Amino acid sequence: MRYPKILLTSLFLGLSLPALASEIAVKLYRNPNCGCCDLYAKHLEANGFEVALIDTTDMASIKRRYTVPEKLEGCHTALVGDYLVEGLVPANIIKRLLTEQPRVKGIALPGMPVGAPGMPGTKRAPLEVYYLDSGAKPGVFATF
Ligand SMILES: [Cu+2]
């Protein structure tokens, strides 16, 4: 049986479009001595991001430069589009941020909680991703 040419063409396009879709560029500042950042970068790359790692042993100055509130600090700081993404925020939540485009500076998953991408293990409780604002009580953007 011969398939109509149009069907083959659309099959070809359908299969090749995801591969052609441009990857989302991420600039990730991290301390090269921190292992979870490497795993986290791989998590992003496996989910359609293109990660440029920038090694620095002075993460404190990066946090200052981008004014990350101390209580929201994660182990690394990433720039994605116009947003700041602090810590081990899962790829799908970053994609939601880019789709919804809320008027915030960025989002953050503070610390290095077990069960977040890059930190193997089982979560003890749902993890909250906060808006990167310095208010007394940061709002929650997502829970996973
Ligand atoms: Cu890390």
Residues whose N, C-alpha, C, O or C-beta is under 5 A from the ligand:
A	BS01	CU	C34 G35 C36 C37 C75
